[in-house]
Amino acid sequence: MLFYSVLALASIVAETNVEKLAPPPPVIMVRTVSTPAPEMGREKSPIPKNNPGTWANTGDYPSLALREQREGITAFTVDVSVDGRVTKCAVTSSSGHADLDKVTCDNVTARAQFYPRKDKNGVATTGSYSNRVHWQLPDVPSSALSIASDSLPRAPWPSDRSQLTIAKEKYPAAALAAGQQGRTTFMLDVDETGKVFGCEITDSSHFSELDQQACAIAREWKFEPALDANGKPSDGKSAHMLYWRLPKSAPRVSFNPGRVRSNPLAKPGSASLTLEFDASGKLTSCKSEDEGALFGQITACPGSGNRDVAPFLDSEGKPQAKRIKFRMSVEHEDLKTDAAGK
């Protein structure tokens, strides 16, 4: 089953006397889901009717989580009614942040629509559906802004505004690996033909790789040259701020839900098996008892079949009946790691 995500990019930068770049439009990928054909004699789980990518998007990110740069994955399960509506939503694996978990269930409950579960006779009935939302901070591209310059009456001006948006592949590899981001302010010297012939860092990002790359990129820019008092092209200076932002992805509903990871060993448990054999070695009784998530999945005495054995013998070599007991258990002990011991 394929699910699609909505990717939204937004850039909001407020500076005094600074020209603002318009944010790129959101990119939305939508594919309709066809009505599933009924299959008699086979149960069918609920199937999303509308695009799961619309269930959560960048605009849903809680404002506090954005400010605090928090991310996570919220797994959820919803109950689906016979008419395809979500009647209940439960978080099955937390993102670690209550606000991200809450907005997940709020949005899924309000937006998700389903084709209901079908029983073996093809009759609509109640069912459940599980998936997860991956909350990641919006991807805001690195970009440069032109700021006030002292070249009068007209300073050099970029001839193509798109060159001020920095492609992801131009992010310095070392800075990307180290998770470095920041703001580099620099002054460019532009000749009368609009070519950059000098670059000076006026306010460092505190990362040399970012500062050096800012000048390397800016040297490739093309400008409308400065004009002197007579309106003729002349050398001039152009000041810029480049905001280095680490590339990220938009929050999305997982296209392939997969299995929500569980831990059958999370709680202590035990299992016991008692077998009774008569003097001929025939199995006459099989009883099992279990406790805990792990052992609750085990069937110790499955079905029928020949599980007879050779007779048990006493000390004189005579056949005798026997009761055999097996026992397994899961016990928890705290493990002290090197980090915990320091």
C-alpha positions in Angstrom: 0.0 0.0 0.0 1.4 3.3 -1.0 1.1 6.5 1.0 2.2 10.0 -0.1 3.5 12.9 1.8 3.0 16.6 1.4 6.3 18.5 1.3 6.1 22.2 2.2 9.0 24.7 2.1 8.8 28.0 3.9 11.3 30.8 4.6 10.5 33.7 6.8 13.4 36.2 7.5 12.7 39.6 9.0 15.5 42.2 8.9 15.4 46.0 9.0 16.2 47.5 5.6 16.5 44.0 4.2 14.9 42.8 1.0 12.9 39.6 1.7 12.9 36.7 -0.7 9.5 35.2 -1.3 9.3 31.5 0.0 9.0 28.8 -2.7 5.5 27.4 -3.2 4.6 24.1 -1.5 5.1 21.0 -3.5 2.1 18.7 -3.2 2.0 15.2 -4.6 -1.4 13.6 -4.7 -2.7 10.3 -6.1 -6.2 9.2 -5.8 -7.1 5.8 -4.3 -9.4 3.6 -6.4 -12.4 1.9 -4.8 -11.3 -1.6 -3.8 -13.1 -4.4 -5.5 -15.0 -6.7 -3.1 -13.5 -10.2 -2.6 -15.8 -12.8 -1.2 -14.5 -15.2 1.3 -11.7 -13.0 2.4 -11.6 -10.3 5.1 -10.2 -6.9 4.1 -8.8 -4.3 6.5 -9.7 -0.6 6.3 -8.1 1.1 3.3 -7.4 4.9 3.2 -9.9 6.7 0.9 -8.1 10.1 0.8 -4.5 10.9 0.3 -2.6 10.1 3.6 -0.2 12.9 2.7 -2.9 15.4 3.6 -3.3 14.0 7.2 -0.2 15.9 8.4 1.9 18.6 6.8 4.4 21.4 7.7 1.6 23.8 8.6 0.5 21.4 11.4 3.9 21.6 13.2 3.2 22.9 16.8 4.8 26.4 17.1 6.6 25.5 20.3 8.1 22.4 18.8 9.3 24.5 15.9 11.0 27.0 18.2 12.6 24.2 20.3 13.7 22.3 17.1 12.0 19.1 18.2 11.4 16.1 16.0 10.1 12.5 16.4 8.0 9.7 15.0 4.5 9.1 16.3 2.9 5.7 15.7 -0.9 5.5 16.0 -3.8 3.2 15.6 -7.3 4.3 14.7 -10.7 2.6 15.0 -12.7 2.8 11.8 -16.5 2.7 11.7 -18.7 0.9 9.2 -19.1 4.2 7.2 -15.3 4.8 7.1 -15.0 7.4 9.8 -12.3 7.5 12.5 -14.0 7.0 15.9 -10.9 6.7 18.0 -7.2 7.3 17.8 -4.5 6.0 20.1 -0.8 6.6 20.1 1.0 3.3 20.1 4.6 4.6 20.1 5.3 8.1 21.3 7.6 10.6 19.5 8.8 11.6 22.9 6.9 14.9 22.7 3.3 15.2 23.9 2.4 18.0 21.5 3.6 16.1 18.5 1.6 13.0 19.6 -1.5 15.1 20.2 -1.5 16.9 16.9 -1.0 13.5 15.2 -4.2 12.1 16.5 -6.1 15.4 16.2 -5.3 15.6 12.5 -5.7 12.0 11.6 -9.1 11.9 13.4 -10.3 15.0 11.5 -8.9 14.3 8.1 -8.5 10.5 7.5 -11.3 8.8 5.5 -11.5 5.1 4.8 -13.1 2.3 2.9 -14.3 0.2 5.9 -13.2 -3.2 6.8 -15.1 -6.0 5.0 -15.8 -9.4 6.5 -15.7 -12.7 4.6 -19.1 -12.0 3.2 -18.1 -8.6 1.9 -20.2 -6.8 4.5 -18.8 -3.6 6.0 -17.8 -3.8 9.6 -15.6 -2.0 12.1 -11.9 -2.3 11.9 -8.6 -0.7 12.8 -5.7 0.8 10.9 -2.1 1.6 12.1 0.5 4.0 10.6 2.9 6.6 11.8 3.8 10.3 11.2 7.4 11.3 10.9 7.8 14.8 12.3 10.9 16.6 10.9 11.6 20.3 10.8 10.6 22.0 7.6 13.3 22.1 4.9 14.2 25.8 4.5 16.9 26.4 1.8 20.1 28.3 2.5 19.7 31.8 1.0 21.4 35.2 0.7 19.8 38.6 1.1 21.1 41.9 -0.2 21.4 44.6 2.4 22.0 48.4 2.3 25.3 49.4 0.5 27.3 52.6 0.5 27.6 52.7 -3.3 25.6 55.7 -4.4 23.6 56.8 -6.2 22.9 53.1 -7.2 24.7 50.1 -5.8 25.4 46.9 -7.7 22.4 44.7 -7.8 22.1 40.9 -8.5 20.8 40.4 -12.1 19.2 37.1 -11.3 17.5 36.7 -7.9 17.4 32.9 -8.1 21.2 32.7 -7.7 20.7 33.9 -4.1 19.1 30.6 -3.2 21.8 28.1 -2.4 21.5 24.5 -3.7 21.8 21.7 -1.2 24.8 20.2 -3.1 26.7 23.5 -2.5 26.5 23.1 1.3 30.1 22.4 2.5 30.5 18.7 3.0 32.5 19.1 6.2 30.0 21.6 7.7 27.1 19.3 6.7 28.7 16.3 8.4 29.4 18.3 11.6 25.9 19.7 11.7 27.1 23.3 11.3 24.8 26.2 10.3 24.8 30.0 10.9 24.9 33.4 9.1 27.7 34.8 7.1 27.8 38.5 6.3 30.1 39.7 3.5 30.9 42.6 1.2 31.5 42.1 -2.5 33.5 44.3 -4.8 31.8 44.4 -8.3 33.4 46.0 -11.3 31.7 48.1 -14.0 30.8 45.0 -16.0 28.9 43.4 -13.1 31.6 40.8 -12.3 32.6 40.1 -8.7 36.4 40.6 -8.1 36.6 40.8 -4.3 34.9 39.3 -1.2 35.4 40.3 2.4 33.8 38.6 5.4 32.4 41.3 7.7 30.5 39.1 10.2 31.5 35.4 10.5 29.2 32.4 11.0 32.0 31.1 13.3 32.6 28.3 10.9 35.4 28.7 8.4 34.0 26.2 5.9 30.7 28.2 5.7 32.5 31.6 5.4 34.8 30.4 2.7 32.0 28.8 0.8 29.9 31.9 1.0 32.6 33.9 -0.8 33.2 31.0 -3.3 29.5 31.0 -4.3 29.2 34.8 -4.4 32.1 35.1 -6.8 30.0 33.3 -9.4 27.1 35.7 -9.1 26.2 38.2 -11.9 25.3 41.8 -11.1 23.9 44.9 -12.7 26.8 47.3 -12.1 26.7 50.3 -9.9 26.0 53.7 -11.5 27.8 56.9 -10.8 26.3 60.4 -10.5 26.3 60.6 -14.3 24.4 57.3 -14.7 27.5 55.5 -16.0 28.5 51.9 -14.9 31.2 52.0 -12.3 32.9 49.8 -9.6 30.8 49.4 -6.5 30.2 47.4 -3.3 27.3 45.1 -2.5 26.7 43.7 1.0 24.9 40.4 1.7 23.9 38.0 4.5 23.9 34.3 3.7 21.8 32.2 6.0 23.2 28.6 6.1 20.4 26.2 7.1 21.0 22.4 7.3 18.8 20.5 4.8 15.9 18.8 6.4 12.6 17.1 5.3 8.9 18.0 5.8 6.8 16.0 8.3 5.0 13.1 6.5 2.8 10.2 7.0 4.8 7.0 6.3 3.9 5.8 2.8 4.6 2.2 3.9 3.3 1.8 7.5 5.2 -1.4 8.1 5.1 -3.0 11.5 5.2 -0.8 14.6 8.2 -2.0 16.5 7.3 -3.8 19.8 9.2 -5.3 22.6 7.9 -8.7 23.8 10.6 -8.7 26.5 9.5 -5.5 28.0 7.8 -7.3 30.9 9.0 -10.3 33.0 7.2 -13.5 32.1 7.3 -17.3 32.3 6.1 -20.4 30.6 5.7 -23.9 31.9 4.9 -27.2 30.1 3.9 -30.4 31.7 3.8 -33.7 29.8 2.5 -37.0 31.1 3.4 -40.3 29.5 2.1 -43.8 30.4 4.2 -46.9 30.8 4.2 -47.5 27.1 5.6 -44.1 26.3 2.3 -42.7 25.0 1.7 -39.0 25.7 -1.5 -38.9 27.7 -1.5 -35.2 28.8 0.0 -31.9 27.7 -0.6 -28.7 29.7 1.0 -25.3 29.4 0.8 -22.1 31.4 2.2 -18.8 30.4 2.5 -15.2 31.5 4.0 -12.2 29.7 3.9 -10.9 26.1 6.6 -13.2 24.8 5.2 -16.5 26.0 1.6 -15.5 25.3 2.5 -15.9 21.6 3.6 -19.5 22.0 1.4 -22.5 21.7 3.1 -25.3 23.6 0.6 -28.1 22.8 -0.3 -27.5 19.2 -2.9 -29.6 17.4 -2.8 -33.3 17.2 -0.1 -35.7 16.1 2.1 -38.6 17.2 4.3 -37.4 20.0 4.8 -40.8 21.7 8.3 -41.7 22.9 10.2 -44.8 23.9 9.1 -46.0 27.4 10.8 -44.5 30.4 12.5 -47.2 32.5 13.1 -47.5 36.3 16.3 -48.6 37.9 15.3 -52.3 37.2 14.6 -51.7 33.6 10.9 -51.9 33.9 8.6 -49.4 31.9 7.0 -46.8 34.1 4.7 -43.7 33.7 6.4 -40.3 33.9 5.5 -36.6 34.3 7.9 -34.2 32.6 8.1 -30.5 33.4 9.7 -27.7 31.5 10.0 -24.1 32.5 11.3 -20.9 30.9 11.3 -17.4 32.2 12.2 -13.8 31.4 13.8 -11.9 34.2 15.0 -8.3 34.3 18.3 -7.1 35.7 19.7 -3.6 35.5 22.9 -3.5 33.3 25.5 -0.9 34.2 27.2 0.4 31.1 30.5 2.3 31.0 28.7 5.6 30.5 26.4 5.0 33.4 29.3 4.1 35.7 31.2 7.3 35.1 
